[in-house]
Amino acid sequence: SSGINAEYWGTVSAPVNLVVSPAPSDDPSWGCYQCPKSCTLCKNFLVESKTCTSPKTSQTFKIRSHIDCNTKNVIYLILDLKCTEIFYIGYTTDCMAVRWRNHKSHIKKSIKSCELASHFIAHASSTHKLDKTSQANFTADLKEHLSIVLIESVRPQAGLDVETTLKEREDYWQGALKSTPLFGGINKRSNRSKKS
């Protein structure tokens, strides 16, 4: 592991306007966890893990906060189980349960809202052929095509816009895990500037 963590402690590549403090000891409760209610996301797609690994490089990073489907302000990793080197990194200011409903709906309705949905739409007649005749059939099929790991819980930093911080961390993880087109990935970075 590179020592990168989820809440800026000891992060070498953190933007200069962040306050970096010494890394604390690992907390045994850190990791990505399913909720006790066994919601659709957790039951079918969310992988419990204390680490995340890049399918491109096999480099593993520790998850350094306790995250579940109800945690807000998270960075997440969606792994394509059919195209094994394709994966998507995104962020949400909402909880993952809400964000996942949007991803799932856009894949089902063929709405090109992001690179993940576009990838599934582009391969809908071959690799990602899914049964869309009912919600139950669609969920059963889709869970064979992808899985999700929540990799970072981002705490709002004093004086910083939360969404800007999330975008910076999403960019960091896309580079660290190699999910951009430069490495054969699907995440397309845009030139992002902070909101005024």
TIRO-2110 file (N, C-alpha, C; in Angstrom, 1 decimal):
// TIRO-2110
0.8, -1.2, 0.0, N, 1, A
0.0, 0.0, 0.0, CA, 1, A
0.9, 1.2, 0.0, C, 1, A
0.4, 2.3, -0.6, N, 2, A
1.2, 3.5, -0.7, CA, 2, A
1.0, 4.5, 0.4, C, 2, A
0.2, 4.2, 1.4, N, 3, A
0.0, 5.1, 2.5, CA, 3, A
-1.1, 6.1, 2.2, C, 3, A
-1.7, 6.1, 1.0, N, 4, A
-2.8, 7.0, 0.7, CA, 4, A
-4.0, 6.6, 1.6, C, 4, A
-4.7, 7.6, 2.1, N, 5, A
-5.8, 7.2, 2.9, CA, 5, A
-7.0, 8.1, 2.5, C, 5, A
-8.1, 7.8, 3.2, N, 6, A
-9.4, 8.4, 2.8, CA, 6, A
-9.7, 9.8, 3.4, C, 6, A
-8.9, 10.2, 4.4, N, 7, A
-9.3, 11.5, 5.0, CA, 7, A
-8.1, 12.4, 5.1, C, 7, A
-7.2, 12.4, 4.1, N, 8, A
-6.1, 13.3, 4.0, CA, 8, A
-5.0, 13.2, 5.0, C, 8, A
-5.0, 12.2, 5.9, N, 9, A
-3.9, 12.1, 6.8, CA, 9, A
-2.7, 11.6, 6.1, C, 9, A
-1.7, 12.3, 6.0, N, 10, A
-0.4, 11.8, 5.5, CA, 10, A
-0.5, 11.7, 4.0, C, 10, A
-1.4, 12.2, 3.3, N, 11, A
-1.5, 12.1, 1.8, CA, 11, A
-0.5, 13.0, 1.1, C, 11, A
0.4, 12.4, 0.4, N, 12, A
1.4, 13.1, -0.3, CA, 12, A
0.9, 13.9, -1.4, C, 12, A
-0.1, 13.4, -2.2, N, 13, A
-0.5, 14.2, -3.3, CA, 13, A
-1.7, 15.1, -3.1, C, 13, A
-2.0, 15.4, -1.8, N, 14, A
-3.2, 16.2, -1.5, CA, 14, A
-2.9, 17.6, -2.0, C, 14, A
-4.0, 18.3, -2.5, N, 15, A
-3.8, 19.7, -2.9, CA, 15, A
-3.2, 20.5, -1.8, C, 15, A
-2.5, 21.6, -2.2, N, 16, A
-1.7, 22.4, -1.2, CA, 16, A
-2.6, 23.1, -0.3, C, 16, A
-3.9, 23.3, -0.6, N, 17, A
-4.8, 24.1, 0.3, CA, 17, A
-5.4, 23.2, 1.4, C, 17, A
-5.0, 21.9, 1.4, N, 18, A
-5.6, 21.0, 2.5, CA, 18, A
-4.6, 20.9, 3.6, C, 18, A
-5.1, 20.8, 4.8, N, 19, A
-4.3, 20.6, 6.0, CA, 19, A
-4.0, 19.1, 6.1, C, 19, A
-2.7, 18.8, 6.1, N, 20, A
-2.4, 17.3, 6.2, CA, 20, A
-1.8, 17.1, 7.6, C, 20, A
-2.3, 16.1, 8.3, N, 21, A
-1.9, 15.8, 9.6, CA, 21, A
-1.3, 14.4, 9.6, C, 21, A
-0.5, 14.0, 10.6, N, 22, A
0.1, 12.7, 10.7, CA, 22, A
-0.9, 11.6, 10.6, C, 22, A
-0.5, 10.5, 9.9, N, 23, A
-1.4, 9.4, 9.8, CA, 23, A
-1.7, 8.7, 11.1, C, 23, A
-3.0, 8.4, 11.4, N, 24, A
-3.3, 7.7, 12.6, CA, 24, A
-3.1, 6.2, 12.4, C, 24, A
-3.1, 5.5, 13.5, N, 25, A
-3.1, 4.0, 13.4, CA, 25, A
-4.3, 3.5, 12.7, C, 25, A
-4.2, 2.4, 12.1, N, 26, A
-5.4, 1.8, 11.4, CA, 26, A
-6.4, 1.5, 12.4, C, 26, A
-7.7, 1.8, 12.1, N, 27, A
-8.8, 1.5, 12.9, CA, 27, A
-9.5, 0.2, 12.4, C, 27, A
-9.7, -0.7, 13.3, N, 28, A
-10.2, -2.0, 12.8, CA, 28, A
-11.6, -1.9, 12.2, C, 28, A
-12.3, -0.8, 12.4, N, 29, A
-13.7, -0.6, 11.9, CA, 29, A
-13.7, 0.0, 10.5, C, 29, A
-12.5, 0.4, 10.0, N, 30, A
-12.4, 1.0, 8.6, CA, 30, A
-12.7, -0.1, 7.6, C, 30, A
-13.4, 0.4, 6.5, N, 31, A
-13.7, -0.5, 5.4, CA, 31, A
-15.0, -0.1, 4.7, C, 31, A
-15.3, -0.9, 3.7, N, 32, A
-16.6, -0.8, 3.0, CA, 32, A
-17.5, -1.9, 3.5, C, 32, A
-18.7, -1.5, 4.0, N, 33, A
-19.6, -2.5, 4.6, CA, 33, A
-21.0, -2.4, 4.0, C, 33, A
-21.7, -3.6, 4.0, N, 34, A
-23.1, -3.6, 3.7, CA, 34, A
-23.9, -3.2, 4.8, C, 34, A
-25.1, -2.6, 4.5, N, 35, A
-26.0, -2.1, 5.6, CA, 35, A
-26.7, -3.3, 6.3, C, 35, A
-27.1, -3.2, 7.5, N, 36, A
-27.8, -4.3, 8.2, CA, 36, A
-29.2, -4.6, 7.6, C, 36, A
-29.7, -3.6, 6.8, N, 37, A
-31.1, -3.9, 6.2, CA, 37, A
-31.0, -4.8, 5.0, C, 37, A
-29.8, -5.0, 4.5, N, 38, A
-29.7, -5.8, 3.3, CA, 38, A
-30.5, -5.3, 2.1, C, 38, A
-30.2, -4.0, 1.8, N, 39, A
-30.9, -3.3, 0.8, CA, 39, A
-30.5, -3.9, -0.6, C, 39, A
-31.2, -3.5, -1.7, N, 40, A
-30.9, -4.1, -3.0, CA, 40, A
-29.4, -3.9, -3.4, C, 40, A
-28.9, -2.7, -3.1, N, 41, A
-27.5, -2.4, -3.4, CA, 41, A
-26.6, -3.3, -2.7, C, 41, A
-26.8, -3.4, -1.4, N, 42, A
-25.9, -4.2, -0.5, CA, 42, A
-26.0, -5.7, -0.8, C, 42, A
-27.2, -6.2, -1.0, N, 43, A
-27.5, -7.6, -1.2, CA, 43, A
-26.9, -8.1, -2.5, C, 43, A
-26.9, -7.2, -3.5, N, 44, A
-26.6, -7.7, -4.9, CA, 44, A
-25.3, -7.2, -5.4, C, 44, A
-24.8, -6.0, -5.0, N, 45, A
-23.7, -5.3, -5.7, CA, 45, A
-22.5, -4.9, -4.8, C, 45, A
-22.8, -4.5, -3.6, N, 46, A
-21.7, -3.9, -2.7, CA, 46, A
-20.9, -5.0, -2.1, C, 46, A
-19.6, -4.9, -2.3, N, 47, A
-18.6, -5.8, -1.8, CA, 47, A
-18.0, -5.3, -0.5, C, 47, A
-18.1, -6.1, 0.6, N, 48, A
-17.4, -5.7, 1.8, CA, 48, A
-15.9, -5.9, 1.7, C, 48, A
-15.2, -4.9, 2.1, N, 49, A
-13.7, -4.9, 1.9, CA, 49, A
-13.0, -3.9, 2.8, C, 49, A
-11.8, -4.2, 3.1, N, 50, A
-11.0, -3.2, 3.8, CA, 50, A
-10.0, -2.6, 2.9, C, 50, A
-10.0, -3.0, 1.6, N, 51, A
-9.0, -2.5, 0.6, CA, 51, A
-9.7, -2.3, -0.7, C, 51, A
-9.1, -1.6, -1.6, N, 52, A
-9.5, -1.6, -3.0, CA, 52, A
-8.3, -1.8, -3.9, C, 52, A
-8.4, -2.5, -5.0, N, 53, A
-7.3, -2.9, -5.8, CA, 53, A
-7.6, -2.5, -7.2, C, 53, A
-6.5, -1.9, -7.9, N, 54, A
-6.6, -1.5, -9.3, CA, 54, A
-6.6, -2.8, -10.2, C, 54, A
-7.6, -3.0, -11.0, N, 55, A
-7.6, -4.1, -12.0, CA, 55, A
-6.4, -3.9, -13.0, C, 55, A
-6.0, -2.7, -13.2, N, 56, A
-4.9, -2.4, -14.1, CA, 56, A
-3.5, -2.8, -13.6, C, 56, A
-3.3, -2.4, -12.3, N, 57, A
-1.9, -2.6, -11.8, CA, 57, A
-1.8, -3.6, -10.6, C, 57, A
-2.9, -4.0, -10.1, N, 58, A
-3.0, -4.9, -8.9, CA, 58, A
-2.5, -4.2, -7.7, C, 58, A
-2.3, -2.9, -7.7, N, 59, A
-1.9, -2.2, -6.5, CA, 59, A
-3.1, -2.1, -5.6, C, 59, A
-2.9, -2.3, -4.3, N, 60, A
-3.9, -2.3, -3.3, CA, 60, A
-3.8, -1.1, -2.4, C, 60, A
-4.9, -0.5, -2.1, N, 61, A
-5.0, 0.6, -1.2, CA, 61, A
-5.9, 0.3, 0.0, C, 61, A
-5.6, 0.7, 1.2, N, 62, A
-6.4, 0.5, 2.3, CA, 62, A
-7.6, 1.6, 2.3, C, 62, A
-8.7, 1.1, 2.7, N, 63, A
-9.9, 2.0, 2.9, CA, 63, A
-9.8, 2.6, 4.3, C, 63, A
-9.6, 3.9, 4.5, N, 64, A
-9.3, 4.4, 5.8, CA, 64, A
-10.5, 5.2, 6.4, C, 64, A
-11.6, 4.7, 6.3, N, 65, A
-12.8, 5.2, 7.1, CA, 65, A
-13.9, 4.1, 7.0, C, 65, A
-14.9, 4.2, 7.9, N, 66, A
-16.0, 3.2, 7.9, CA, 66, A
-17.0, 3.8, 6.9, C, 66, A
-17.3, 3.0, 5.9, N, 67, A
-18.3, 3.5, 4.8, CA, 67, A
-19.3, 2.4, 4.6, C, 67, A
-20.6, 2.9, 4.4, N, 68, A
-21.6, 1.9, 3.9, CA, 68, A
-22.5, 2.7, 2.9, C, 68, A
-23.6, 2.0, 2.5, N, 69, A
-24.4, 2.6, 1.5, CA, 69, A
-25.1, 3.9, 1.9, C, 69, A
-25.2, 4.2, 3.2, N, 70, A
-25.8, 5.4, 3.7, CA, 70, A
-24.8, 6.6, 3.9, C, 70, A
-23.5, 6.3, 3.7, N, 71, A
-22.5, 7.4, 4.0, CA, 71, A
-22.6, 8.4, 2.8, C, 71, A
-22.6, 9.7, 3.2, N, 72, A
-22.6, 10.7, 2.1, CA, 72, A
-21.2, 11.1, 1.8, C, 72, A
-21.0, 11.8, 0.7, N, 73, A
-19.7, 12.3, 0.3, CA, 73, A
-18.7, 11.2, 0.1, C, 73, A
-18.9, 10.3, -0.8, N, 74, A
-18.0, 9.2, -1.0, CA, 74, A
-17.5, 9.1, -2.4, C, 74, A
-16.3, 8.5, -2.5, N, 75, A
-15.7, 8.1, -3.8, CA, 75, A
-16.0, 6.6, -3.9, C, 75, A
-16.4, 6.1, -5.1, N, 76, A
-16.7, 4.7, -5.2, CA, 76, A
-16.1, 4.1, -6.5, C, 76, A
-15.9, 2.8, -6.5, N, 77, A
-15.3, 2.1, -7.5, CA, 77, A
-16.3, 1.0, -8.0, C, 77, A
-16.7, 1.0, -9.3, N, 78, A
-17.5, 0.0, -9.9, CA, 78, A
-16.7, -0.8, -10.8, C, 78, A
-16.7, -2.1, -10.5, N, 79, A
-15.9, -3.1, -11.3, CA, 79, A
-16.8, -3.8, -12.3, C, 79, A
-16.3, -3.8, -13.6, N, 80, A
-17.0, -4.6, -14.6, CA, 80, A
-16.5, -6.0, -14.5, C, 80, A
-17.4, -6.9, -14.2, N, 81, A
-17.1, -8.3, -14.0, CA, 81, A
-16.9, -9.1, -15.3, C, 81, A
-17.4, -8.5, -16.4, N, 82, A
-17.3, -9.2, -17.8, CA, 82, A
-16.1, -8.6, -18.5, C, 82, A
-15.9, -7.3, -18.5, N, 83, A
-14.7, -6.7, -19.2, CA, 83, A
-13.8, -6.4, -18.0, C, 83, A
-13.0, -7.4, -17.6, N, 84, A
-12.3, -7.4, -16.4, CA, 84, A
-11.3, -6.2, -16.1, C, 84, A
-10.9, -5.5, -17.2, N, 85, A
-10.0, -4.4, -17.0, CA, 85, A
-10.7, -3.1, -17.1, C, 85, A
-12.0, -3.1, -17.2, N, 86, A
-12.8, -1.9, -17.2, CA, 86, A
-13.4, -1.7, -15.8, C, 86, A
-13.3, -0.5, -15.3, N, 87, A
-13.9, -0.1, -14.1, CA, 87, A
-14.1, 1.4, -14.1, C, 87, A
-15.0, 1.8, -13.2, N, 88, A
-15.4, 3.2, -13.2, CA, 88, A
-15.3, 3.8, -11.8, C, 88, A
-14.7, 5.0, -11.7, N, 89, A
-14.6, 5.7, -10.4, CA, 89, A
-15.4, 6.9, -10.4, C, 89, A
-16.3, 7.1, -9.5, N, 90, A
-17.1, 8.3, -9.4, CA, 90, A
-17.2, 8.8, -8.0, C, 90, A
-18.0, 9.9, -7.8, N, 91, A
-18.2, 10.4, -6.5, CA, 91, A
-19.7, 10.8, -6.4, C, 91, A
-20.1, 10.9, -5.1, N, 92, A
-21.5, 11.4, -4.9, CA, 92, A
-21.5, 12.2, -3.6, C, 92, A
-22.3, 13.3, -3.7, N, 93, A
-22.5, 14.1, -2.4, CA, 93, A
-23.7, 13.4, -1.7, C, 93, A
-24.4, 12.6, -2.3, N, 94, A
-25.5, 11.9, -1.7, CA, 94, A
-24.9, 10.6, -1.2, C, 94, A
-25.8, 9.7, -0.6, N, 95, A
-25.3, 8.4, -0.2, CA, 95, A
-25.3, 7.5, -1.5, C, 95, A
-24.5, 6.4, -1.4, N, 96, A
-24.4, 5.5, -2.5, CA, 96, A
-25.7, 4.8, -2.9, C, 96, A
-26.6, 4.6, -1.9, N, 97, A
-27.9, 4.0, -2.2, CA, 97, A
-28.6, 4.8, -3.2, C, 97, A
-28.6, 6.1, -3.1, N, 98, A
-29.3, 7.0, -4.0, CA, 98, A
-28.5, 7.1, -5.4, C, 98, A
-27.2, 7.2, -5.3, N, 99, A
-26.4, 7.3, -6.5, CA, 99, A
-26.5, 6.1, -7.4, C, 99, A
-26.5, 4.9, -6.7, N, 100, A
-26.6, 3.6, -7.4, CA, 100, A
-28.0, 3.5, -8.1, C, 100, A
-29.1, 3.9, -7.5, N, 101, A
-30.4, 3.9, -8.2, CA, 101, A
-30.3, 4.6, -9.5, C, 101, A
-29.6, 5.8, -9.5, N, 102, A
-29.5, 6.5, -10.8, CA, 102, A
-28.7, 5.8, -11.8, C, 102, A
-27.5, 5.2, -11.4, N, 103, A
-26.7, 4.5, -12.3, CA, 103, A
-27.5, 3.3, -12.9, C, 103, A
-28.2, 2.6, -12.1, N, 104, A
-28.9, 1.4, -12.5, CA, 104, A
-30.0, 1.8, -13.4, C, 104, A
-30.7, 2.8, -13.1, N, 105, A
-31.8, 3.3, -14.0, CA, 105, A
-31.3, 3.7, -15.3, C, 105, A
-30.2, 4.4, -15.4, N, 106, A
-29.6, 4.9, -16.6, CA, 106, A
-29.1, 3.8, -17.5, C, 106, A
-28.6, 2.7, -16.9, N, 107, A
-28.2, 1.5, -17.6, CA, 107, A
-29.4, 0.8, -18.2, C, 107, A
-30.4, 0.7, -17.4, N, 108, A
-31.6, 0.0, -17.9, CA, 108, A
-32.3, 0.8, -19.0, C, 108, A
-32.4, 2.1, -18.8, N, 109, A
-33.1, 3.0, -19.8, CA, 109, A
-32.2, 3.4, -21.0, C, 109, A
-31.0, 3.0, -21.0, N, 110, A
-30.0, 3.4, -22.0, CA, 110, A
-29.8, 4.9, -22.1, C, 110, A
-29.6, 5.5, -20.9, N, 111, A
-29.4, 6.9, -20.9, CA, 111, A
-27.9, 7.1, -20.7, C, 111, A
-27.2, 7.8, -21.6, N, 112, A
-25.8, 8.0, -21.6, CA, 112, A
-25.4, 9.1, -20.6, C, 112, A
-25.6, 8.9, -19.3, N, 113, A
-25.4, 10.0, -18.3, CA, 113, A
-23.9, 10.0, -17.9, C, 113, A
-23.2, 9.0, -18.1, N, 114, A
-21.8, 8.9, -17.6, CA, 114, A
-21.1, 7.8, -18.4, C, 114, A
-19.8, 7.7, -18.2, N, 115, A
-19.0, 6.7, -19.0, CA, 115, A
-19.4, 5.3, -18.7, C, 115, A
-19.9, 5.0, -17.5, N, 116, A
-20.3, 3.6, -17.1, CA, 116, A
-21.5, 3.2, -17.9, C, 116, A
-22.6, 4.1, -17.9, N, 117, A
-23.8, 3.8, -18.7, CA, 117, A
-23.5, 3.7, -20.1, C, 117, A
-22.6, 4.6, -20.6, N, 118, A
-22.2, 4.6, -22.1, CA, 118, A
-21.6, 3.3, -22.4, C, 118, A
-20.7, 2.8, -21.6, N, 119, A
-20.0, 1.5, -21.8, CA, 119, A
-21.0, 0.4, -21.9, C, 119, A
-22.0, 0.3, -21.0, N, 120, A
-23.0, -0.7, -21.0, CA, 120, A
-23.9, -0.6, -22.2, C, 120, A
-24.2, 0.6, -22.6, N, 121, A
-25.1, 0.8, -23.8, CA, 121, A
-24.3, 0.4, -25.1, C, 121, A
-23.0, 0.7, -25.1, N, 122, A
-22.2, 0.3, -26.3, CA, 122, A
-22.1, -1.2, -26.5, C, 122, A
-22.2, -1.9, -25.4, N, 123, A
-22.0, -3.4, -25.4, CA, 123, A
-23.3, -4.1, -25.1, C, 123, A
-24.4, -3.4, -25.2, N, 124, A
-25.7, -4.0, -24.8, CA, 124, A
-26.1, -5.2, -25.6, C, 124, A
-25.7, -5.3, -26.9, N, 125, A
-26.1, -6.5, -27.7, CA, 125, A
-25.1, -7.6, -27.6, C, 125, A
-24.0, -7.4, -26.9, N, 126, A
-23.0, -8.5, -26.8, CA, 126, A
-22.6, -8.8, -25.3, C, 126, A
-21.5, -8.2, -24.9, N, 127, A
-20.9, -8.5, -23.6, CA, 127, A
-21.9, -8.1, -22.4, C, 127, A
-22.6, -7.0, -22.6, N, 128, A
-23.5, -6.6, -21.5, CA, 128, A
-25.0, -6.7, -21.9, C, 128, A
-25.4, -7.9, -22.5, N, 129, A
-26.8, -8.1, -22.8, CA, 129, A
-27.5, -8.4, -21.5, C, 129, A
-28.5, -7.6, -21.2, N, 130, A
-29.2, -7.7, -19.9, CA, 130, A
-30.7, -7.9, -20.2, C, 130, A
-31.3, -8.7, -19.3, N, 131, A
-32.8, -8.9, -19.4, CA, 131, A
-33.5, -7.8, -18.7, C, 131, A
-34.2, -6.9, -19.5, N, 132, A
-34.8, -5.8, -19.0, CA, 132, A
-36.3, -5.9, -18.9, C, 132, A
-36.8, -7.2, -19.0, N, 133, A
-38.3, -7.4, -19.0, CA, 133, A
-38.9, -7.1, -17.6, C, 133, A
-38.2, -7.2, -16.6, N, 134, A
-38.7, -6.8, -15.2, CA, 134, A
-37.6, -6.3, -14.4, C, 134, A
-37.9, -5.6, -13.3, N, 135, A
-36.8, -5.1, -12.4, CA, 135, A
-36.1, -6.2, -11.8, C, 135, A
-36.8, -7.3, -11.4, N, 136, A
-36.1, -8.4, -10.7, CA, 136, A
-35.2, -9.1, -11.7, C, 136, A
-35.6, -9.3, -12.9, N, 137, A
-34.7, -10.0, -13.9, CA, 137, A
-33.5, -9.1, -14.2, C, 137, A
-33.7, -7.8, -14.3, N, 138, A
-32.6, -6.8, -14.6, CA, 138, A
-31.6, -6.9, -13.5, C, 138, A
-32.1, -6.8, -12.2, N, 139, A
-31.2, -6.8, -11.1, CA, 139, A
-30.4, -8.1, -11.1, C, 139, A
-31.1, -9.2, -11.3, N, 140, A
-30.4, -10.5, -11.3, CA, 140, A
-29.3, -10.6, -12.3, C, 140, A
-29.6, -10.1, -13.5, N, 141, A
-28.6, -10.1, -14.6, CA, 141, A
-27.5, -9.1, -14.3, C, 141, A
-27.8, -7.9, -13.9, N, 142, A
-26.8, -6.9, -13.7, CA, 142, A
-25.8, -7.3, -12.6, C, 142, A
-26.2, -8.0, -11.6, N, 143, A
-25.3, -8.3, -10.5, CA, 143, A
-24.2, -9.3, -11.0, C, 143, A
-24.4, -9.9, -12.1, N, 144, A
-23.4, -10.8, -12.7, CA, 144, A
-22.4, -10.0, -13.6, C, 144, A
-22.7, -8.7, -13.8, N, 145, A
-21.9, -7.8, -14.6, CA, 145, A
-21.1, -6.8, -13.9, C, 145, A
-21.5, -6.5, -12.6, N, 146, A
-20.6, -5.5, -11.9, CA, 146, A
-20.8, -5.6, -10.4, C, 146, A
-19.8, -5.1, -9.7, N, 147, A
-19.8, -5.0, -8.3, CA, 147, A
-19.2, -3.6, -7.9, C, 147, A
-19.5, -3.2, -6.6, N, 148, A
-19.2, -1.9, -6.1, CA, 148, A
-18.4, -2.0, -4.8, C, 148, A
-17.4, -1.1, -4.7, N, 149, A
-16.6, -0.9, -3.5, CA, 149, A
-16.6, 0.6, -3.2, C, 149, A
-17.0, 1.0, -2.0, N, 150, A
-16.9, 2.4, -1.6, CA, 150, A
-15.5, 2.6, -1.0, C, 150, A
-14.7, 3.5, -1.6, N, 151, A
-13.3, 3.5, -1.3, CA, 151, A
-12.8, 4.7, -0.5, C, 151, A
-13.6, 5.8, -0.4, N, 152, A
-13.2, 6.9, 0.4, CA, 152, A
-14.4, 7.7, 0.9, C, 152, A
-14.4, 8.1, 2.2, N, 153, A
-15.4, 9.0, 2.7, CA, 153, A
-14.7, 10.3, 2.9, C, 153, A
-15.2, 11.3, 2.2, N, 154, A
-14.5, 12.6, 2.2, CA, 154, A
-15.2, 13.6, 3.2, C, 154, A
-14.4, 14.0, 4.2, N, 155, A
-15.0, 15.0, 5.1, CA, 155, A
-14.8, 16.4, 4.6, C, 155, A
-15.9, 17.2, 4.7, N, 156, A
-15.7, 18.6, 4.3, CA, 156, A
-14.6, 19.3, 5.0, C, 156, A
-13.7, 20.0, 4.3, N, 157, A
-12.6, 20.7, 4.9, CA, 157, A
-13.0, 22.2, 5.1, C, 157, A
-12.6, 22.8, 6.2, N, 158, A
-12.9, 24.2, 6.5, CA, 158, A
-12.5, 25.1, 5.3, C, 158, A
-13.5, 25.9, 4.8, N, 159, A
-13.2, 26.8, 3.8, CA, 159, A
-13.2, 26.2, 2.4, C, 159, A
-13.5, 24.9, 2.2, N, 160, A
-13.5, 24.3, 0.9, CA, 160, A
-14.9, 23.8, 0.6, C, 160, A
-15.3, 23.9, -0.7, N, 161, A
-16.5, 23.4, -1.2, CA, 161, A
-16.5, 21.9, -1.2, C, 161, A
-17.5, 21.2, -0.7, N, 162, A
-17.5, 19.8, -0.6, CA, 162, A
-17.4, 19.1, -2.0, C, 162, A
-18.1, 19.6, -3.0, N, 163, A
-18.1, 19.0, -4.3, CA, 163, A
-16.8, 19.2, -5.0, C, 163, A
-16.2, 20.3, -4.8, N, 164, A
-14.8, 20.6, -5.4, CA, 164, A
-13.8, 19.6, -4.8, C, 164, A
-13.9, 19.4, -3.5, N, 165, A
-13.0, 18.4, -2.8, CA, 165, A
-13.3, 17.0, -3.3, C, 165, A
-14.5, 16.6, -3.5, N, 166, A
-14.9, 15.3, -4.0, CA, 166, A
-14.3, 15.1, -5.5, C, 166, A
-14.4, 16.2, -6.3, N, 167, A
-13.9, 16.1, -7.7, CA, 167, A
-12.4, 15.9, -7.6, C, 167, A
-11.7, 16.6, -6.7, N, 168, A
-10.2, 16.5, -6.6, CA, 168, A
-9.9, 15.1, -6.2, C, 168, A
-10.6, 14.5, -5.3, N, 169, A
-10.3, 13.1, -4.8, CA, 169, A
-10.7, 12.1, -5.9, C, 169, A
-11.8, 12.3, -6.6, N, 170, A
-12.1, 11.5, -7.7, CA, 170, A
-11.0, 11.5, -8.8, C, 170, A
-10.5, 12.6, -9.1, N, 171, A
-9.4, 12.7, -10.0, CA, 171, A
-8.2, 12.0, -9.5, C, 171, A
-7.9, 12.1, -8.2, N, 172, A
-6.8, 11.4, -7.6, CA, 172, A
-6.9, 9.9, -7.8, C, 172, A
-8.1, 9.4, -7.4, N, 173, A
-8.3, 7.9, -7.5, CA, 173, A
-8.3, 7.4, -9.0, C, 173, A
-8.8, 8.2, -9.9, N, 174, A
-8.8, 7.8, -11.3, CA, 174, A
-7.3, 7.7, -11.8, C, 174, A
-6.5, 8.5, -11.3, N, 175, A
-5.0, 8.4, -11.6, CA, 175, A
-4.4, 7.3, -10.9, C, 175, A
-4.6, 7.2, -9.6, N, 176, A
-4.0, 6.1, -8.8, CA, 176, A
-4.4, 4.7, -9.2, C, 176, A
-5.6, 4.5, -9.6, N, 177, A
-6.1, 3.2, -9.9, CA, 177, A
-6.0, 3.0, -11.5, C, 177, A
-5.7, 4.0, -12.2, N, 178, A
-5.5, 3.9, -13.7, CA, 178, A
-6.8, 3.6, -14.4, C, 178, A
-7.8, 4.4, -14.2, N, 179, A
-9.1, 4.2, -14.8, CA, 179, A
-9.4, 5.1, -16.0, C, 179, A
-8.4, 5.9, -16.4, N, 180, A
-8.6, 6.8, -17.5, CA, 180, A
-8.3, 6.2, -18.9, C, 180, A
-8.7, 6.9, -20.0, N, 181, A
-8.4, 6.3, -21.3, CA, 181, A
-6.9, 6.2, -21.6, C, 181, A
-6.0, 6.9, -20.9, N, 182, A
-4.6, 6.8, -21.1, CA, 182, A
-4.1, 5.4, -20.8, C, 182, A
-4.9, 4.7, -19.8, N, 183, A
-4.5, 3.4, -19.4, CA, 183, A
-5.5, 2.3, -19.9, C, 183, A
-6.4, 2.8, -20.9, N, 184, A
-7.4, 1.9, -21.5, CA, 184, A
-8.7, 1.8, -20.7, C, 184, A
-8.8, 2.8, -19.8, N, 185, A
-10.0, 2.9, -18.9, CA, 185, A
-11.1, 3.7, -19.5, C, 185, A
-12.2, 3.9, -18.8, N, 186, A
-13.4, 4.6, -19.4, CA, 186, A
-13.6, 6.0, -18.7, C, 186, A
-13.0, 6.3, -17.6, N, 187, A
-13.2, 7.6, -16.9, CA, 187, A
-12.5, 8.7, -17.8, C, 187, A
-13.3, 9.6, -18.2, N, 188, A
-12.8, 10.8, -18.9, CA, 188, A
-12.7, 12.0, -18.0, C, 188, A
-11.5, 12.4, -17.8, N, 189, A
-11.3, 13.6, -17.0, CA, 189, A
-11.6, 14.9, -17.7, C, 189, A
-12.2, 15.8, -17.0, N, 190, A
-12.4, 17.1, -17.6, CA, 190, A
-11.5, 18.1, -16.9, C, 190, A
-11.3, 19.3, -17.5, N, 191, A
-10.5, 20.3, -16.8, CA, 191, A
-11.4, 20.9, -15.8, C, 191, A
-11.2, 20.7, -14.6, N, 192, A
-12.0, 21.2, -13.5, CA, 192, A
-11.4, 22.3, -12.8, C, 192, A
-12.2, 23.3, -12.5, N, 193, A
-11.8, 24.4, -11.7, CA, 193, A
-12.7, 24.6, -10.5, C, 193, A
-12.2, 25.2, -9.5, N, 194, A
-13.0, 25.3, -8.3, CA, 194, A
-14.1, 26.3, -8.5, C, 194, A
-15.2, 26.0, -7.8, N, 195, A
-16.4, 27.0, -7.9, CA, 195, A
-16.0, 28.2, -7.1, C, 195, A
-16.5, 29.4, -7.6, N, 196, A
-16.2, 30.6, -6.9, CA, 196, A
-17.3, 30.9, -5.9, C, 196, A
END
